[in-house]
């Protein structure tokens, strides 16, 4: 303490820190503060070291922002022994008479984030400020119900911080875009110059050099370099988490809208020269190309997929821009990888990835363009060698695989319904389906048919009334799915038959699958078109002779597709599904966002025993 440099290993025995987290209030003019803020300390960013106390026990005093931010970080960065000795709940701070000081802290943190440029010498200080804001908001973790009011909320939504809303959101987005790595040790940068002597310079140099040490070494209690490997972009990661928390705060009392959500939903491209409507609050401009590139590169994480969903769903400017890109594969491929490795992902990540595809497939321009993008050598698709395939066919393969995985493992109706909705949106625009994609469509129908027959057999053999009712419900669900699959196949045949000889080939090869549904009352109408197509091409193949080669069969199909009169196929309503959030979406998103903070926050490690917002085995 004081003129000496404190080591992380010494924190648990440090008397000043014990006083800082103690139960006795410290007056503003106590000499303690001069002693506290004049020491050099290491602020941990390693999950191996840090613990976030659910409690702390001082009145936050109004010292200048830099020192206060870093000093406050000790409240959550101390080791477990300090945590055990912290006994006054954090909630008490939010209900004491120190509201003015707390608002001052919050405003100073926001000012620091938006006004201090991101440089090597400021990296760790900005990281501290963003992390401290997360901690101040984290009392939601310890409440089962969704909080809709509170001092911190008021400061952010109504207080002095309100005018900085758009600047804060923009800064956090640019932190995400820049993806700056932790700076290397560079304490020589802070060598004191003759014209820079004084308390402020000494404090800044001491704080920064200490923070740099922990970024470089990974913090006490972890292996050198381990934290950098696991969290190479701590500021980017923490900024993304804070942005998600802010964007998902509930609206305030009396229908006061969340200004951070408003900022997220209305920002525009820096290249958009159109006039800005005056009624749009918290509007700003940002480089869409840079943001798009960053989003494409980061989809391995839940939080990156969630912010992509948020922007696609809520910001029409960003959605229009994404759909206009000619390199859509850069965005879609990472999403397909998430779905392809469904067994390695938590259910929420899979849902978000799937909903992103559903939102994209709502646009016909997307459904057409993805069949024009040709991909080569998809090495991560292990079931079959794909040396050349369109992005559209690959999307179909991955979505069908997700349905099959869901049917055999999790049996989640919500998931496979949304998968089928995405396929249905695409079906009228299927173009030149890959042979394997066409086969997988028919094989999925075969799986559904087999499951239908098994349930029907079980229902017939059941003698107990309750069990019979259960089977009847299961039968109703599987018949709904079969109906949807038939509508998808019919939509493709009705709208783009001549573009899809491979689907006709697969349909003819497995024509016996459809026999049992021809007279079924739930499928008779939709089966008319399939019967027409199967009958038409069967006659042409019979006329072509016997022992036909695969090439000859394909030739007959391609010529027949041009000859089949379109008026012979009955018209059905266009298949079009749109994603709509459930009522009170915060009941899902707020626990989800905070679970991401809990699991992915750099240098944060809350004790799970006090978490009430979500169950520890959820996700």
C-alpha positions as CSV (number, residue, x, y, z in Angstrom):
1,X,0.0,0.0,0.0
2,X,1.0,3.6,-0.3
3,X,4.3,4.0,-2.1
4,X,4.8,0.3,-2.4
5,X,3.4,-2.1,-5.0
6,X,0.9,-4.7,-3.8
7,X,0.8,-8.2,-5.2
8,X,-2.4,-10.1,-5.9
9,X,-1.2,-12.8,-3.5
10,X,-1.1,-10.2,-0.7
11,X,-4.7,-9.0,-1.1
12,X,-6.3,-11.4,1.4
13,X,-4.0,-10.0,4.2
14,X,-4.2,-6.3,3.2
15,X,-5.7,-4.3,6.0
16,X,-6.8,-1.4,3.7
17,X,-8.8,-3.8,1.6
18,X,-10.3,-5.4,4.7
19,X,-11.4,-1.9,5.7
20,X,-12.8,-1.2,2.2
21,X,-15.1,-4.2,2.3
22,X,-15.8,-4.0,6.0
23,X,-19.2,-3.2,7.6
24,X,-18.2,0.2,9.0
25,X,-19.0,3.3,6.9
26,X,-16.0,5.5,6.0
27,X,-16.5,9.2,5.9
28,X,-15.6,11.3,2.9
29,X,-12.7,13.1,4.6
30,X,-11.2,10.0,6.2
31,X,-7.4,9.8,5.5
32,X,-8.1,6.2,4.5
33,X,-9.0,7.3,1.0
34,X,-5.7,9.0,0.3
35,X,-3.9,5.9,1.3
36,X,-6.1,3.6,-0.7
37,X,-6.0,5.4,-4.0
38,X,-2.2,6.0,-4.0
39,X,-1.2,2.3,-4.3
40,X,-0.4,0.2,-7.3
41,X,-2.5,-3.0,-7.6
42,X,-3.2,-5.7,-10.0
43,X,-6.8,-6.0,-11.1
44,X,-7.5,-9.7,-11.9
45,X,-9.1,-10.8,-15.1
46,X,-8.7,-14.5,-14.5
47,X,-11.8,-16.6,-13.6
48,X,-9.4,-18.8,-11.7
49,X,-8.8,-15.9,-9.3
50,X,-11.7,-13.6,-9.1
51,X,-14.9,-13.9,-7.1
52,X,-17.8,-11.5,-7.3
53,X,-19.2,-10.9,-3.8
54,X,-23.0,-10.6,-3.5
55,X,-22.3,-8.1,-0.9
56,X,-20.1,-5.2,0.1
57,X,-20.1,-2.8,3.0
58,X,-19.0,0.8,2.3
59,X,-20.7,4.0,1.3
60,X,-19.2,4.7,-2.2
61,X,-17.4,8.0,-2.0
62,X,-17.1,10.6,-4.7
63,X,-13.5,10.3,-5.7
64,X,-12.5,10.9,-9.3
65,X,-13.6,8.3,-11.9
66,X,-10.4,6.6,-12.7
67,X,-9.5,5.8,-9.1
68,X,-13.1,4.9,-8.1
69,X,-13.6,2.5,-11.0
70,X,-10.4,0.6,-10.3
71,X,-10.9,0.7,-6.5
72,X,-14.4,-0.6,-6.9
73,X,-13.1,-3.5,-8.9
74,X,-11.5,-4.8,-5.8
75,X,-14.9,-5.5,-4.4
76,X,-15.4,-8.2,-7.0
77,X,-11.8,-9.1,-7.9
78,X,-10.7,-10.2,-4.4
79,X,-10.0,-13.8,-3.6
80,X,-12.4,-16.2,-1.9
81,X,-11.2,-15.4,1.6
82,X,-12.1,-11.8,1.2
83,X,-15.4,-12.8,-0.3
84,X,-16.3,-14.9,2.8
85,X,-15.6,-11.9,5.0
86,X,-17.9,-9.6,3.0
87,X,-21.2,-9.7,4.9
88,X,-23.4,-6.8,3.9
89,X,-25.5,-7.4,0.8
90,X,-24.9,-5.3,-2.3
91,X,-28.5,-4.6,-2.3
92,X,-28.1,-2.4,0.9
93,X,-25.8,-0.1,-1.1
94,X,-28.6,0.4,-3.5
95,X,-31.0,1.4,-0.7
96,X,-28.8,3.6,1.5
97,X,-28.5,7.3,1.5
98,X,-25.6,7.3,-0.9
99,X,-27.8,7.4,-4.0
100,X,-26.2,10.7,-5.1
101,X,-22.7,9.1,-4.9
102,X,-23.9,6.0,-6.7
103,X,-25.3,8.0,-9.5
104,X,-22.1,10.0,-9.7
105,X,-20.2,6.7,-10.0
106,X,-22.5,5.5,-12.8
107,X,-22.3,8.7,-14.8
108,X,-18.5,8.8,-14.4
109,X,-18.2,5.2,-15.6
110,X,-20.3,6.0,-18.7
111,X,-18.3,9.2,-19.4
112,X,-15.1,7.2,-19.1
113,X,-16.2,4.5,-21.5
114,X,-17.5,6.9,-24.2
115,X,-14.8,9.7,-23.9
116,X,-11.5,7.9,-23.3
117,X,-10.0,6.6,-26.6
118,X,-9.2,3.0,-26.9
119,X,-5.4,2.8,-26.8
120,X,-2.9,0.4,-25.4
121,X,-2.4,2.7,-22.4
122,X,-6.2,2.9,-21.8
123,X,-7.3,-0.6,-22.6
124,X,-7.3,-2.0,-19.0
125,X,-9.0,1.1,-17.6
126,X,-11.8,0.8,-20.1
127,X,-12.1,-2.9,-19.4
128,X,-12.4,-2.0,-15.7
129,X,-15.2,0.6,-16.3
130,X,-17.2,-1.8,-18.5
131,X,-16.9,-4.6,-16.0
132,X,-17.8,-2.4,-13.1
133,X,-21.0,-1.4,-14.9
134,X,-21.9,-5.1,-15.3
135,X,-21.3,-5.6,-11.6
136,X,-23.5,-2.7,-10.7
137,X,-26.3,-4.1,-12.8
138,X,-25.8,-7.7,-11.5
139,X,-28.2,-7.6,-8.6
140,X,-30.7,-9.0,-11.1
141,X,-28.9,-12.3,-10.6
142,X,-30.0,-12.6,-7.1
143,X,-33.7,-12.1,-7.8
144,X,-36.0,-14.8,-9.3
145,X,-38.4,-12.3,-10.7
146,X,-37.5,-9.9,-13.5
147,X,-36.7,-6.5,-12.0
148,X,-38.5,-3.6,-13.6
149,X,-37.2,-0.7,-11.5
150,X,-34.4,0.2,-9.1
151,X,-31.8,2.9,-8.6
152,X,-29.4,1.7,-11.2
153,X,-32.2,1.4,-13.8
154,X,-33.3,4.9,-13.0
155,X,-29.8,6.4,-13.4
156,X,-29.4,4.7,-16.8
157,X,-32.9,5.4,-18.1
158,X,-33.9,8.7,-16.6
159,X,-30.9,10.3,-14.9
160,X,-27.8,12.1,-16.2
161,X,-26.7,9.0,-18.1
162,X,-29.7,9.2,-20.4
163,X,-28.1,11.8,-22.7
164,X,-25.1,9.5,-23.3
165,X,-27.3,6.5,-24.4
166,X,-26.4,6.6,-28.1
167,X,-22.7,7.3,-27.4
168,X,-22.5,4.4,-25.0
169,X,-24.2,1.9,-27.4
170,X,-22.0,3.1,-30.3
171,X,-18.8,2.8,-28.2
172,X,-19.7,-0.7,-27.1
173,X,-20.4,-1.7,-30.7
174,X,-17.1,-0.3,-31.8
175,X,-15.3,-2.2,-29.0
176,X,-17.0,-5.4,-30.5
177,X,-16.0,-4.4,-34.0
178,X,-12.3,-3.6,-33.2
179,X,-11.7,-6.9,-31.2
180,X,-8.6,-5.5,-29.7
181,X,-6.4,-8.0,-27.9
182,X,-4.9,-7.4,-24.5
183,X,-1.9,-5.1,-24.8
184,X,1.5,-6.5,-24.0
185,X,3.4,-5.4,-20.9
186,X,4.6,-1.8,-21.6
187,X,5.2,-0.1,-18.3
188,X,8.0,1.9,-20.0
189,X,5.3,3.9,-21.6
190,X,4.6,5.4,-18.2
191,X,8.0,6.6,-17.4
192,X,7.5,9.8,-15.6
193,X,8.4,12.9,-17.6
194,X,9.5,16.1,-15.9
195,X,6.4,18.0,-17.0
196,X,4.0,15.2,-15.8
197,X,4.7,14.9,-12.1
198,X,1.8,14.8,-9.7
199,X,-0.8,12.6,-8.1
200,X,-3.0,12.0,-11.2
201,X,0.0,10.9,-13.3
202,X,1.3,8.7,-10.5
203,X,-2.0,7.1,-10.0
204,X,-2.6,6.5,-13.7
205,X,0.8,5.0,-14.3
206,X,0.6,2.8,-11.2
207,X,-2.9,1.5,-12.0
208,X,-2.2,0.8,-15.7
209,X,1.1,-0.9,-15.1
210,X,-0.5,-3.2,-12.6
211,X,-3.4,-4.0,-14.9
212,X,-1.1,-4.7,-17.7
213,X,0.8,-7.2,-15.6
214,X,-2.4,-9.2,-15.0
215,X,-3.4,-9.1,-18.7
216,X,0.0,-10.4,-19.7
217,X,0.4,-13.1,-17.0
218,X,-3.2,-14.2,-16.7
219,X,-3.6,-13.3,-13.1
220,X,-2.6,-15.1,-9.9
221,X,-3.7,-18.6,-9.6
222,X,-3.7,-19.3,-13.4
223,X,-1.1,-20.6,-15.7
224,X,0.8,-17.9,-17.7
225,X,-1.0,-17.1,-20.9
226,X,-4.0,-19.3,-20.1
227,X,-6.4,-16.5,-19.6
228,X,-5.2,-14.8,-22.8
229,X,-5.9,-18.1,-24.7
230,X,-9.3,-18.5,-23.3
231,X,-10.3,-14.8,-23.4
232,X,-8.0,-13.1,-25.9
233,X,-10.5,-10.2,-26.4
234,X,-11.6,-9.3,-22.9
235,X,-12.8,-5.8,-23.7
236,X,-14.7,-6.9,-26.8
237,X,-16.3,-9.7,-24.9
238,X,-17.2,-7.6,-21.9
239,X,-18.6,-4.8,-24.1
240,X,-20.8,-7.3,-25.9
241,X,-22.2,-8.7,-22.6
242,X,-22.9,-5.2,-21.3
243,X,-24.6,-4.2,-24.5
244,X,-26.9,-7.3,-24.3
245,X,-27.7,-6.5,-20.7
246,X,-28.6,-2.8,-21.5
247,X,-30.6,-3.7,-24.6
248,X,-32.6,-6.3,-22.6
249,X,-33.5,-4.1,-19.6
250,X,-37.2,-3.9,-19.2
251,X,-39.1,-0.8,-20.0
252,X,-39.4,1.5,-17.0
253,X,-42.6,2.3,-15.1
254,X,-45.3,4.3,-16.8
255,X,-44.4,2.9,-20.3
256,X,-41.0,4.5,-20.2
257,X,-39.2,2.8,-23.1
258,X,-35.7,1.4,-22.7
259,X,-33.5,4.0,-24.4
260,X,-30.7,1.5,-25.0
261,X,-33.0,-0.8,-26.9
262,X,-34.2,2.2,-28.9
263,X,-30.6,3.0,-29.8
264,X,-30.0,-0.6,-30.8
265,X,-33.1,-0.6,-33.0
266,X,-32.6,2.6,-34.9
267,X,-28.9,3.2,-35.6
268,X,-28.0,3.7,-39.3
269,X,-25.1,3.2,-41.7
270,X,-22.4,5.9,-41.9
271,X,-22.8,5.6,-45.6
272,X,-26.6,6.3,-45.5
273,X,-26.9,10.0,-46.5
274,X,-30.7,10.1,-46.0
275,X,-32.1,12.6,-43.5
276,X,-32.5,11.5,-40.0
277,X,-36.1,11.7,-38.7
278,X,-36.2,14.0,-35.7
279,X,-38.6,11.7,-33.8
280,X,-36.1,8.9,-33.5
281,X,-34.5,9.2,-30.1
282,X,-30.9,8.1,-29.5
283,X,-30.2,7.6,-33.2
284,X,-26.6,7.4,-34.3
285,X,-24.6,6.1,-37.3
286,X,-22.0,3.4,-37.4
287,X,-20.0,1.6,-40.1
288,X,-22.2,-1.3,-41.2
289,X,-19.5,-3.0,-43.2
290,X,-17.2,-3.2,-40.1
291,X,-20.0,-4.4,-37.9
292,X,-21.1,-7.1,-40.4
293,X,-17.5,-8.4,-40.7
294,X,-17.2,-8.6,-36.9
295,X,-20.5,-10.4,-36.5
296,X,-19.4,-12.9,-39.2
297,X,-16.2,-13.6,-37.4
298,X,-17.6,-14.1,-33.9
299,X,-20.5,-16.5,-34.2
300,X,-18.8,-19.3,-32.2
301,X,-20.1,-17.7,-29.0
302,X,-23.7,-17.5,-27.7
303,X,-23.4,-13.8,-27.1
304,X,-22.3,-13.0,-30.6
305,X,-25.2,-15.1,-32.0
306,X,-27.6,-13.3,-29.7
307,X,-26.5,-9.8,-30.7
308,X,-26.8,-10.9,-34.4
309,X,-30.4,-12.0,-33.7
310,X,-31.1,-8.8,-31.9
311,X,-29.9,-6.7,-34.8
312,X,-31.7,-8.8,-37.4
313,X,-34.9,-8.8,-35.5
314,X,-35.1,-5.2,-34.2
315,X,-33.0,-3.0,-36.5
316,X,-34.5,-2.8,-40.0
317,X,-31.6,-0.8,-41.3
318,X,-29.1,-3.5,-40.3
319,X,-31.4,-6.3,-41.6
320,X,-31.8,-4.6,-45.0
321,X,-28.1,-4.1,-45.2
322,X,-27.3,-7.8,-44.4
323,X,-29.8,-9.1,-46.9
324,X,-28.2,-6.9,-49.6
325,X,-24.7,-8.3,-49.1
326,X,-23.3,-10.4,-52.0
327,X,-21.1,-12.4,-49.5
328,X,-24.0,-13.8,-47.5
329,X,-22.1,-17.1,-47.1
330,X,-19.8,-15.4,-44.6
331,X,-22.7,-14.9,-42.3
332,X,-24.7,-18.0,-43.0
333,X,-21.9,-20.6,-42.8
334,X,-21.0,-19.9,-39.1
335,X,-24.7,-20.2,-38.2
336,X,-24.9,-23.5,-40.1
337,X,-21.8,-24.7,-38.1
338,X,-23.6,-23.9,-34.9
339,X,-26.6,-26.1,-36.0
340,X,-24.4,-28.8,-37.4
341,X,-22.7,-29.2,-34.0
342,X,-26.0,-29.2,-32.2
343,X,-24.9,-31.9,-29.8
344,X,-22.1,-29.6,-28.5
345,X,-24.2,-26.5,-28.1
346,X,-26.6,-25.5,-25.4
347,X,-30.3,-25.4,-26.5
348,X,-30.5,-21.5,-26.3
349,X,-27.6,-21.1,-28.8
350,X,-29.2,-23.6,-31.2
351,X,-32.6,-21.7,-30.9
352,X,-31.0,-18.4,-31.6
353,X,-29.1,-19.7,-34.7
354,X,-32.3,-21.3,-36.0
355,X,-34.4,-18.2,-35.5
356,X,-31.7,-16.2,-37.4
357,X,-32.2,-18.6,-40.4
358,X,-36.0,-18.3,-40.0
359,X,-35.7,-14.4,-40.1
360,X,-33.4,-14.6,-43.2
361,X,-35.7,-17.0,-45.0
362,X,-38.6,-14.6,-44.7
363,X,-37.1,-12.7,-47.6
364,X,-37.4,-14.2,-51.1
365,X,-34.3,-12.4,-52.2
366,X,-32.3,-14.4,-49.7
367,X,-34.0,-17.7,-50.7
368,X,-33.0,-17.1,-54.3
369,X,-29.5,-15.8,-53.8
370,X,-28.3,-18.6,-51.5
371,X,-28.8,-21.1,-54.4
372,X,-26.5,-19.0,-56.6
373,X,-23.6,-19.2,-54.1
374,X,-21.5,-22.3,-54.9
375,X,-19.3,-23.7,-52.1
376,X,-16.4,-26.1,-52.5
377,X,-15.0,-28.7,-50.2
378,X,-17.1,-28.3,-47.0
379,X,-14.7,-30.2,-44.7
380,X,-16.7,-29.8,-41.5
381,X,-19.7,-31.6,-42.9
382,X,-18.6,-35.2,-42.1
383,X,-21.5,-37.4,-43.1
384,X,-20.6,-37.1,-46.8
385,X,-18.0,-35.6,-49.0
386,X,-19.3,-32.3,-50.4
387,X,-16.8,-31.2,-53.0
388,X,-19.3,-28.7,-54.6
389,X,-22.7,-27.6,-53.3
390,X,-24.8,-24.5,-53.3
391,X,-25.3,-22.6,-50.0
392,X,-29.0,-23.2,-50.3
393,X,-28.6,-27.0,-50.5
394,X,-26.1,-27.0,-47.6
395,X,-28.6,-25.0,-45.5
396,X,-31.3,-27.6,-46.3
397,X,-29.0,-30.5,-45.3
398,X,-28.0,-28.9,-42.0
399,X,-31.6,-28.0,-41.1
400,X,-32.9,-31.5,-41.9
401,X,-30.0,-33.0,-39.9
402,X,-31.1,-30.7,-37.0
403,X,-34.7,-32.0,-37.2
404,X,-33.5,-35.6,-37.3
405,X,-31.2,-35.0,-34.3
406,X,-34.1,-33.4,-32.4
407,X,-36.5,-36.2,-33.2
408,X,-34.1,-38.9,-32.0
409,X,-32.6,-37.1,-29.0
410,X,-34.6,-34.1,-27.5
411,X,-38.0,-34.3,-29.1
412,X,-38.5,-30.6,-28.9
413,X,-41.6,-29.6,-30.9
414,X,-40.6,-25.9,-30.9
415,X,-37.3,-26.7,-32.5
416,X,-38.4,-28.9,-35.3
417,X,-41.4,-26.7,-36.0
418,X,-39.1,-23.7,-36.6
419,X,-36.8,-25.9,-38.7
420,X,-39.7,-26.8,-40.9
421,X,-40.9,-23.2,-41.0
422,X,-37.5,-22.2,-42.5
423,X,-37.6,-24.9,-45.1
424,X,-41.2,-23.9,-45.9
425,X,-40.1,-20.3,-46.5
426,X,-37.4,-21.5,-48.9
427,X,-39.4,-24.2,-50.7
428,X,-40.9,-22.1,-53.5
429,X,-37.4,-20.9,-54.3
430,X,-35.5,-24.2,-54.3
431,X,-33.1,-24.2,-57.2
432,X,-31.0,-27.0,-58.5
433,X,-31.0,-29.0,-55.3
434,X,-27.9,-31.1,-54.7
435,X,-28.7,-34.8,-55.2
436,X,-27.8,-35.4,-51.6
437,X,-30.1,-32.6,-50.4
438,X,-33.0,-34.0,-52.4
439,X,-32.4,-37.5,-51.0
440,X,-32.3,-36.1,-47.4
441,X,-35.7,-34.4,-47.9
442,X,-37.3,-37.7,-48.9
443,X,-35.4,-39.6,-46.2
444,X,-36.8,-37.2,-43.6
445,X,-40.2,-37.9,-44.9
446,X,-39.5,-41.6,-44.6
447,X,-38.4,-41.2,-40.9
448,X,-41.6,-39.3,-40.2
449,X,-43.7,-42.0,-41.9
450,X,-42.0,-44.7,-39.9
451,X,-42.6,-42.8,-36.7
452,X,-46.3,-42.3,-37.6
453,X,-46.8,-46.0,-38.2
454,X,-45.1,-46.9,-34.9
455,X,-47.3,-44.5,-32.9
456,X,-50.4,-45.7,-34.8
457,X,-49.6,-49.3,-33.9
458,X,-49.0,-48.5,-30.3
459,X,-52.2,-46.5,-30.1
460,X,-54.1,-49.5,-31.6
461,X,-52.6,-52.0,-29.2
462,X,-53.1,-49.8,-26.1
463,X,-55.9,-50.9,-23.8
464,X,-55.8,-48.2,-21.1
465,X,-57.8,-45.1,-21.9
466,X,-55.3,-42.6,-20.5
467,X,-52.4,-44.2,-22.5
468,X,-54.6,-44.2,-25.6
469,X,-55.2,-40.5,-25.2
470,X,-51.4,-39.9,-25.0
471,X,-50.9,-41.8,-28.2
472,X,-53.7,-39.8,-29.9
473,X,-51.9,-36.6,-29.0
474,X,-48.6,-37.9,-30.3
475,X,-50.3,-39.0,-33.4
476,X,-51.8,-35.6,-34.0
477,X,-48.4,-33.9,-33.6
478,X,-46.6,-36.2,-36.0
479,X,-49.4,-35.8,-38.6
480,X,-49.0,-32.0,-38.4
481,X,-45.3,-32.4,-39.2
482,X,-46.0,-34.9,-42.0
483,X,-48.6,-32.4,-43.4
484,X,-46.0,-29.7,-43.3
485,X,-43.4,-31.8,-45.1
486,X,-45.9,-32.7,-47.8
487,X,-46.6,-29.0,-48.3
488,X,-42.9,-28.2,-48.6
489,X,-42.4,-30.9,-51.3
490,X,-45.6,-29.7,-53.0
491,X,-44.5,-26.1,-52.9
492,X,-41.2,-26.9,-54.6
493,X,-42.9,-29.0,-57.3
494,X,-45.6,-26.4,-58.0
495,X,-43.2,-23.4,-58.2
496,X,-39.9,-24.7,-59.4
497,X,-40.3,-28.2,-60.8
498,X,-38.1,-27.6,-63.8
499,X,-35.3,-26.4,-61.6
500,X,-35.2,-29.6,-59.4
501,X,-34.8,-32.8,-61.3
502,X,-33.0,-34.4,-58.4
503,X,-36.0,-34.0,-56.1
504,X,-38.3,-35.6,-58.8
505,X,-35.8,-38.4,-59.1
506,X,-35.7,-39.0,-55.3
507,X,-39.5,-38.8,-55.2
508,X,-39.9,-41.4,-57.9
509,X,-37.3,-43.7,-56.3
510,X,-39.2,-43.7,-53.0
511,X,-42.7,-43.4,-54.3
512,X,-44.0,-46.2,-52.1
513,X,-43.6,-44.0,-49.1
514,X,-46.5,-41.9,-50.2
515,X,-49.0,-44.7,-50.9
516,X,-50.4,-44.9,-47.4
517,X,-51.2,-41.2,-47.2
518,X,-53.1,-41.0,-50.5
519,X,-56.5,-41.8,-48.9
520,X,-55.8,-40.3,-45.5
521,X,-58.3,-37.5,-44.8
522,X,-55.6,-35.2,-43.5
523,X,-53.5,-35.4,-46.6
524,X,-55.8,-36.2,-49.5
525,X,-55.8,-32.6,-50.9
526,X,-52.0,-32.1,-50.8
527,X,-51.4,-35.6,-52.2
528,X,-53.2,-34.8,-55.5
529,X,-50.3,-32.8,-56.8
530,X,-47.7,-35.4,-55.7
531,X,-49.8,-38.1,-57.4
532,X,-50.0,-36.1,-60.6
533,X,-46.2,-35.6,-60.7
534,X,-45.4,-39.2,-59.8
535,X,-47.9,-40.5,-62.3
536,X,-46.7,-38.2,-65.1
537,X,-43.0,-39.0,-64.8
538,X,-43.7,-42.7,-64.2
539,X,-45.5,-42.9,-67.6
540,X,-42.7,-41.1,-69.4
541,X,-40.1,-43.5,-67.8
542,X,-42.1,-46.5,-68.8
543,X,-42.3,-45.2,-72.4
544,X,-38.6,-44.7,-72.4
545,X,-38.0,-48.5,-72.0
546,X,-36.5,-50.7,-69.3
547,X,-33.1,-51.0,-67.7
548,X,-32.5,-47.3,-67.9
549,X,-29.3,-45.8,-66.7
550,X,-29.2,-43.1,-64.0
551,X,-28.2,-40.6,-66.7
552,X,-31.0,-41.6,-69.0
553,X,-33.6,-41.4,-66.1
554,X,-32.4,-37.9,-65.3
555,X,-32.6,-36.9,-69.0
556,X,-36.2,-38.1,-69.1
557,X,-37.0,-36.2,-66.0
558,X,-35.5,-32.9,-67.2
559,X,-37.4,-33.1,-70.5
560,X,-40.6,-34.1,-68.7
561,X,-40.3,-31.1,-66.3
562,X,-40.5,-28.8,-69.3
563,X,-43.4,-30.6,-70.8
564,X,-45.7,-30.9,-67.7
565,X,-48.5,-28.3,-68.0
566,X,-48.5,-26.1,-64.9
567,X,-52.3,-25.9,-64.8
568,X,-52.4,-29.6,-64.0
569,X,-51.1,-28.9,-60.5
570,X,-53.5,-27.4,-58.0
571,X,-52.6,-24.1,-56.5
572,X,-52.1,-23.8,-52.7
573,X,-51.6,-20.7,-50.6
574,X,-48.0,-19.6,-50.5
575,X,-46.0,-21.1,-47.6
576,X,-44.7,-18.2,-45.5
577,X,-43.9,-18.1,-41.8
578,X,-42.6,-15.2,-39.8
579,X,-40.9,-15.1,-36.5
580,X,-42.8,-13.4,-33.8
581,X,-41.5,-13.0,-30.2
582,X,-43.6,-14.4,-27.4
583,X,-45.5,-12.1,-25.1
584,X,-43.2,-10.8,-22.4
585,X,-40.0,-11.9,-24.2
586,X,-37.9,-10.6,-21.2
587,X,-38.9,-13.7,-19.3
588,X,-36.7,-15.6,-21.6
589,X,-34.1,-13.1,-22.7
590,X,-33.1,-11.6,-19.4
591,X,-32.2,-14.9,-17.6
592,X,-30.5,-16.0,-20.8
593,X,-28.4,-12.8,-21.1
594,X,-27.3,-13.0,-17.4
595,X,-26.5,-16.7,-17.8
596,X,-24.1,-15.6,-20.5
597,X,-22.6,-13.0,-18.2
598,X,-22.3,-15.6,-15.5
599,X,-20.6,-18.1,-17.7
600,X,-18.6,-15.9,-20.1
601,X,-17.7,-12.7,-18.2
602,X,-14.0,-12.2,-18.1
603,X,-12.6,-12.0,-14.6
604,X,-16.0,-12.6,-13.1
605,X,-16.9,-15.7,-11.1
606,X,-20.1,-15.4,-8.9
607,X,-20.8,-17.9,-6.3
608,X,-23.6,-20.1,-7.7
609,X,-25.2,-20.5,-4.3
610,X,-26.8,-17.1,-4.5
611,X,-28.1,-17.2,-8.0
612,X,-31.9,-17.2,-8.3
613,X,-32.6,-15.8,-11.7
614,X,-31.9,-19.1,-13.5
615,X,-31.1,-22.6,-12.6
616,X,-27.5,-23.6,-12.8
617,X,-28.2,-26.5,-15.1
618,X,-30.2,-24.5,-17.6
619,X,-29.0,-23.5,-21.0
